[in-house]
Amino acid sequence: MSDDEGGSWGTEIVLRDDGGNHDIGYPRSVQRSDGSVVTVYYYNDSPNGERYIAATIWKP
């Protein structure tokens, strides 16, 4: 998170730590009107598992 429009950054926020392997990522986030954030990303559950688009809704 940045309080100065990207000039500096706070501590890393981990949304998930259960990915099947390194082939994950490409996150995009948007803040909702209630203040929560929805983040979508490319993901997999197991090393040889099917890849899919997942989402996490979280409060900063």
KESETI-695048 format. One record per residue: residue number from 1; x, y, z of N, C-alpha, C in turn. Coordinates in nm, 3 decimals, always signed. Each point is the difference from the previous one (the first is absolute). Layout:
<NUM,<X,Y,Z>,<X,Y,Z>,<X,Y,Z>>
...
//
This chain:
<1,<+0.085,-0.117,+0.000>,<-0.085,+0.117,+0.000>,<+0.091,+0.124,+0.000>>
<2,<-0.048,+0.104,-0.064>,<+0.077,+0.124,-0.008>,<-0.086,+0.116,+0.046>>
<3,<+0.056,+0.083,+0.085>,<-0.069,+0.120,+0.047>,<+0.040,+0.124,-0.079>>
<4,<+0.093,-0.015,-0.096>,<+0.049,+0.114,-0.075>,<+0.001,-0.026,-0.151>>
<5,<-0.107,-0.066,-0.046>,<-0.021,-0.026,-0.143>,<+0.116,-0.076,-0.065>>
<6,<+0.055,-0.095,+0.073>,<+0.105,-0.086,-0.055>,<+0.141,+0.046,+0.022>>
<7,<+0.021,+0.110,+0.073>,<+0.135,+0.047,+0.028>,<+0.074,-0.094,+0.095>>
<8,<-0.074,-0.060,+0.092>,<+0.057,-0.098,+0.093>,<-0.110,-0.103,+0.030>>
<9,<+0.043,-0.113,+0.053>,<-0.093,-0.111,+0.021>,<+0.010,-0.054,+0.141>>
<10,<-0.112,-0.045,+0.054>,<-0.005,-0.059,+0.133>,<+0.038,-0.148,-0.005>>
<11,<-0.027,-0.068,+0.106>,<+0.030,-0.141,+0.015>,<-0.081,-0.084,-0.101>>
<12,<+0.062,-0.102,-0.053>,<-0.066,-0.091,-0.093>,<-0.125,-0.060,+0.065>>
<13,<-0.106,-0.012,-0.077>,<-0.124,-0.064,+0.044>,<-0.016,-0.129,-0.078>>
<14,<-0.005,-0.113,+0.069>,<-0.016,-0.130,-0.064>,<-0.147,-0.038,+0.007>>
<15,<-0.064,-0.015,-0.115>,<-0.141,-0.037,-0.004>,<-0.020,-0.151,+0.009>>
<16,<+0.092,-0.075,-0.060>,<-0.007,-0.147,+0.004>,<+0.142,-0.055,+0.002>>
<17,<+0.018,-0.113,+0.065>,<+0.132,-0.064,+0.001>,<-0.012,-0.150,-0.028>>
<18,<-0.103,-0.037,-0.077>,<-0.027,-0.142,-0.025>,<+0.006,-0.037,-0.148>>
<19,<+0.075,+0.076,-0.080>,<+0.011,-0.028,-0.142>,<+0.070,-0.132,-0.027>>
<20,<-0.040,-0.066,-0.109>,<+0.057,-0.130,-0.035>,<+0.144,+0.006,-0.046>>
<21,<+0.040,+0.110,-0.064>,<+0.139,+0.020,-0.042>,<+0.021,+0.147,-0.032>>
<22,<+0.110,+0.032,-0.067>,<+0.035,+0.139,-0.028>,<-0.082,+0.062,-0.113>>
<23,<-0.078,-0.080,-0.072>,<-0.075,+0.050,-0.115>,<-0.132,+0.064,+0.046>>
<24,<+0.013,+0.114,+0.068>,<-0.115,+0.075,+0.051>,<+0.031,+0.150,-0.017>>
<25,<-0.101,+0.082,+0.013>,<+0.030,+0.143,-0.001>,<-0.093,+0.083,-0.085>>
<26,<+0.055,+0.103,-0.061>,<-0.072,+0.098,-0.081>,<-0.116,+0.064,+0.077>>
<27,<+0.022,+0.047,+0.123>,<-0.111,+0.054,+0.080>,<-0.047,+0.136,-0.050>>
<28,<-0.128,+0.023,+0.016>,<-0.062,+0.130,-0.026>,<-0.098,+0.025,+0.114>>
<29,<-0.001,+0.121,+0.052>,<-0.084,+0.034,+0.114>,<-0.082,+0.124,-0.026>>
<30,<-0.116,+0.006,+0.064>,<-0.084,+0.119,-0.006>,<-0.069,+0.015,+0.137>>
<31,<-0.010,+0.124,+0.044>,<-0.067,+0.025,+0.128>,<-0.149,+0.016,-0.023>>
<32,<-0.080,-0.069,+0.078>,<-0.145,+0.005,-0.010>,<-0.054,+0.117,+0.082>>
<33,<-0.125,+0.033,-0.024>,<-0.061,+0.115,+0.068>,<-0.008,-0.017,+0.152>>
<34,<+0.002,-0.124,+0.048>,<-0.003,-0.023,+0.145>,<+0.139,+0.006,+0.065>>
<35,<+0.103,+0.030,-0.079>,<+0.136,+0.011,+0.051>,<+0.082,-0.127,-0.013>>
<36,<-0.065,-0.114,-0.025>,<+0.075,-0.123,-0.018>,<+0.064,+0.000,-0.138>>
<37,<+0.092,-0.092,-0.020>,<+0.073,-0.011,-0.127>,<-0.026,-0.139,-0.056>>
<38,<-0.025,-0.009,-0.129>,<-0.006,-0.130,-0.066>,<+0.123,-0.013,-0.089>>
<39,<+0.072,-0.109,+0.018>,<+0.121,-0.028,-0.077>,<-0.024,-0.129,-0.077>>
<40,<+0.020,+0.003,-0.131>,<-0.011,-0.119,-0.084>,<+0.140,-0.038,-0.048>>
<41,<+0.022,-0.128,-0.026>,<+0.133,-0.049,-0.036>,<-0.010,-0.137,-0.065>>
<42,<+0.104,-0.038,-0.071>,<+0.019,-0.130,-0.064>,<+0.052,-0.095,+0.107>>
<43,<-0.056,-0.121,+0.011>,<+0.033,-0.084,+0.115>,<-0.008,-0.148,-0.034>>
<44,<+0.056,-0.082,+0.088>,<-0.013,-0.146,-0.007>,<+0.011,-0.057,+0.140>>
<45,<-0.062,-0.115,+0.020>,<-0.001,-0.064,+0.132>,<+0.106,-0.108,+0.018>>
<46,<+0.048,-0.055,-0.111>,<+0.101,-0.106,+0.008>,<+0.095,+0.013,-0.119>>
<47,<+0.120,-0.054,+0.011>,<+0.100,+0.019,-0.105>,<-0.049,-0.037,-0.140>>
<48,<-0.077,-0.103,-0.012>,<-0.050,-0.043,-0.131>,<-0.148,+0.030,-0.017>>
<49,<-0.054,+0.078,+0.091>,<-0.142,+0.030,-0.004>,<-0.036,+0.104,-0.106>>
<50,<-0.128,+0.007,-0.028>,<-0.051,+0.098,-0.096>,<+0.019,+0.141,+0.051>>
<51,<+0.037,+0.091,-0.089>,<+0.015,+0.142,+0.036>,<-0.135,+0.067,-0.015>>
<52,<-0.026,+0.100,+0.084>,<-0.128,+0.070,-0.004>,<+0.015,+0.142,+0.052>>
<53,<-0.103,+0.079,-0.018>,<-0.004,+0.136,+0.054>,<-0.072,-0.006,+0.134>>
<54,<+0.063,+0.051,+0.104>,<-0.057,+0.002,+0.133>,<-0.012,+0.145,+0.047>>
<55,<-0.069,+0.019,+0.111>,<-0.016,+0.134,+0.058>,<-0.001,-0.008,+0.151>>
<56,<+0.047,+0.105,+0.063>,<-0.003,+0.016,+0.144>,<-0.056,+0.138,+0.030>>
<57,<-0.097,+0.005,+0.090>,<-0.053,+0.128,+0.047>,<+0.057,+0.022,+0.140>>
<58,<+0.060,+0.117,+0.022>,<+0.069,+0.025,+0.126>,<-0.013,+0.146,+0.040>>
<59,<+0.023,+0.027,+0.128>,<-0.004,+0.136,+0.053>,<+0.141,+0.048,+0.028>>
<60,<+0.040,+0.113,-0.059>,<+0.135,+0.052,+0.027>,<+0.013,+0.051,+0.142>>
//
